C-alpha cells in the first residue's frame, strides 16, 4: 500500500443500518442532527436578542418541512435525468431518504415557511433570519456528512494526502480502483463552520441587524459553494458549459452582496424591535396586572 493511500481519507463501509425491517440511513441522521444544532444555536441567539426561545420551535414547525420539500424540488428540477430521463423512475423523486436536497430550494422554501411562522408568532422575519443564519451554516456542515457516508458528490482525482477513497461500487466510470478524489464534503464542512464563526464574530463586532447577518451568510456560503462546485465531478445540468449550481452561486451571491450593502445604508445597527406590532402601554399594564394575580 502506498504512502498516499495510507494518508488518505477512507469512506464509511456503509451508509444504511437495519433495525429489523426499518432502514436507518446516515444521510437522514446527518440532516436531523443538523436541524437540532441549528435550533439550539438559534434559540440561544434569539434569546440574546430579547426574544422568547420557544418562539424558535414554533417557527421551525413551518420552516423545516417547507425547507425539506423545497430542497427536494430544487434537486429534482436541476437533476431530472435520474427521475424523468431514460431509465429513470419518477417515483424516486419522493425518496428523500436516499439523498438529494438542494440548498437553494431549501433556503427559499424554508424562508417562506419561516415567514408564515413569524407571522403567526407576531415577530419580524429579518431579526429572526439574523438569529438563524450561523445555525444554518452549522446545519449544512453536519448534513454534508451524509454525502460522505453515501460516497457521493466528491471532486476530481487528486494525489493530495487527504484524498478520499471510494469503493468500487461507487467509483465513477473511467477511474481505476484506488483512485483518490477531492473530499468536497470535507471542504464544505470546514468552509461552513468557518463561515458560521465569521457570522457570529461580525454580528457581535458590528451589531448587524435588519437581515444583514442573513445576507452575509448567503454571500459566504455562495462563495464557498462556487469553488467547491467547480471541483465536483458528479453529473449535473449545465448552462453555457457551467454547472447550474455555479450560475446559481454567482447570481444569488451577487444579489445577497447588494442586499447587504443597501440594507446597511438604509438601516444601520440592530433592529429596535423583534415584534411585528410593538406592545402598547395597555398591553404592558395588562401583563403586569396578570402577573400580580
C-alpha positions, 0 to 999 in steps of 0.5 A, spaced: 500 500 500 502 506 498 504 512 502 498 516 499 493 511 500 495 510 507 494 518 508 488 518 505 481 519 507 477 512 507 469 512 506 464 509 511 463 501 509 456 503 509 451 508 509 444 504 511 443 500 518 437 495 519 433 495 525 429 489 523 425 491 517 426 499 518 432 502 514 436 507 518 440 511 513 446 516 515 444 521 510 437 522 514 441 522 521 446 527 518 440 532 516 436 531 523 442 532 527 443 538 523 436 541 524 437 540 532 444 544 532 441 549 528 435 550 533 439 550 539 444 555 536 438 559 534 434 559 540 440 561 544 441 567 539 434 569 539 434 569 546 440 574 546 436 578 542 430 579 547 426 574 544 422 568 547 426 561 545 420 557 544 418 562 539 424 558 535 420 551 535 414 554 533 417 557 527 421 551 525 414 547 525 413 551 518 420 552 516 423 545 516 418 541 512 417 547 507 425 547 507 425 539 506 420 539 500 423 545 497 430 542 497 427 536 494 424 540 488 430 544 487 434 537 486 429 534 482 428 540 477 436 541 476 437 533 476 431 530 472 435 525 468 435 520 474 427 521 475 424 523 468 430 521 463 431 514 460 431 509 465 429 513 470 423 512 475 419 518 477 417 515 483 424 516 486 423 523 486 419 522 493 425 518 496 428 523 500 431 518 504 436 516 499 439 523 498 438 529 494 436 536 497 438 542 494 440 548 498 437 553 494 430 550 494 431 549 501 433 556 503 427 559 499 422 554 501 424 554 508 424 562 508 417 562 506 415 557 511 419 561 516 415 567 514 408 564 515 411 562 522 413 569 524 407 571 522 403 567 526 408 568 532 407 576 531 415 577 530 419 580 524 422 575 519 429 579 518 431 579 526 429 572 526 433 570 519 439 574 523 438 569 529 438 563 524 443 564 519 450 561 523 445 555 525 444 554 518 451 554 516 452 549 522 446 545 519 449 544 512 456 542 515 453 536 519 448 534 513 454 534 508 456 528 512 451 524 509 454 525 502 460 522 505 457 516 508 453 515 501 460 516 497 457 521 493 458 528 490 466 528 491 471 532 486 476 530 481 482 525 482 487 528 486 494 525 489 493 530 495 494 526 502 487 527 504 484 524 498 478 520 499 477 513 497 471 510 494 469 503 493 468 500 487 461 500 487 461 507 487 467 509 483 465 513 477 466 510 470 473 511 467 477 511 474 481 505 476 480 502 483 484 506 488 483 512 485 483 518 490 478 524 489 477 531 492 473 530 499 468 536 497 464 534 503 470 535 507 471 542 504 464 544 505 464 542 512 470 546 514 468 552 509 461 552 513 463 552 520 468 557 518 463 561 515 458 560 521 464 563 526 465 569 521 457 570 522 457 570 529 464 574 530 461 580 525 454 580 528 457 581 535 463 586 532 458 590 528 451 589 531 448 587 524 441 587 524 435 588 519 437 581 515 444 583 514 447 577 518 442 573 513 445 576 507 452 575 509 451 568 510 448 567 503 454 571 500 459 566 504 456 560 503 455 562 495 462 563 495 464 557 498 459 553 494 462 556 487 469 553 488 467 547 491 462 546 485 467 547 480 471 541 483 465 536 483 465 531 478 458 528 479 453 529 473 449 535 473 445 540 468 449 545 465 448 552 462 453 555 457 458 549 459 457 551 467 454 547 472 447 550 474 449 550 481 455 555 479 450 560 475 446 559 481 452 561 486 454 567 482 447 570 481 444 569 488 451 571 491 451 577 487 444 579 489 445 577 497 452 582 496 447 588 494 442 586 499 447 587 504 450 593 502 443 597 501 440 594 507 446 597 511 445 604 508 438 604 509 438 601 516 444 601 520 445 597 527 440 592 530 433 592 529 429 596 535 424 591 535 423 583 534 415 584 534 411 585 528 406 590 532 410 593 538 406 592 545 402 598 547 402 601 554 395 597 555 398 591 553 404 592 558 399 594 564 395 588 562 401 583 563 403 586 569 396 586 572 396 578 570 402 577 573 400 580 580 394 575 580 
